[in-house]
Amino acid sequence: MYKDEGMVSVNSPEAGAPHKKEHPHGGHADGAHKMIMHQLTNAHQNACELLEHLSKCSTPHLEEEWVKKKIILATDYLDSVRDYIMSSHGKHGRDEPDPVTGGFMVMVEKRAPE
């Protein structure tokens, strides 16, 4: 279930003018940063709830094509953003580059049974 308690639209009057304050890691924390942090926390909570639920029982919902596609799409989007942000900060995603290959990575996706 989507939880949006405390969410304020970026364009709403309650959001106010963006104000910047120092972020503990050196950058600035503004309204957009807070919104993204909230959205990522929400995604994390939803993923954890789904994992916990699915570890205890099977559900026919996972056989529905649209469910599989949404999970694959969400994962792909988050992977892309993570790779972009981590590479722009001099980090290489989840793992350091292999000195032999120079960081070349091959991704293999397994197709869901139809």
C-alpha positions, -999 to +999 in steps of 0.1 A: +000+000+000+013+035-008+019+056+022+021+094+017+016+107+052+033+140+056+039+145+019+035+179+005+034+186-032+066+204-044+043+231-060+020+235-030+021+267-009+029+246+022+062+236+006+073+272+007+104+286-011+133+262-012+158+270+015+192+254+016+210+242+046+242+224+050+240+186+045+261+164+068+279+150+037+289+184+024+261+192-001+229+211+004+196+197+017+167+215+002+131+207-005+139+185-036+165+166-016+141+159+012+114+148-012+137+124-029+149+110+005+112+106+015+104+088-018+134+064-014+125+057+022+090+049+010+103+026-018+125+008+008+096+003+032+074-010+004+101-034-008+107-046+027+070-052+033+067-071+000+098-093+008+085-101+043+050-110+030+063-131+001+088-149+023+058-162+044+034-172+017+029-175-020+005-153-039-011-156-073-006-119-078+030-125-088+018-145-118+001-114-132+022-098-160+016-062-150+029-070-115+061-085-129+066-057-153+062-030-126+087-047-103+112-050-132+107-014-143+110+000-107+142-020-102+156-008-135+148+028-127+165+026-093+195+008-107+199+035-134+197+064-109+221+046-084+246+040-112+244+076-124+248+091-089+275+068-077+296+073-109+293+110-106+307+108-071+337+087-081+322+055-068+315+025-090+281+013-080+280-016-056+315-029-063+348-014-070+360-020-106+379-051-115+416-041-121+417-067-149+387-055-169+389-018-159+354-017-145+336-033-175+305-049-163+281-073-181+245-076-169+224-106-177+187-106-171+167-137-168+134-136-186+104-143-165+085-174-176+055-165-198 
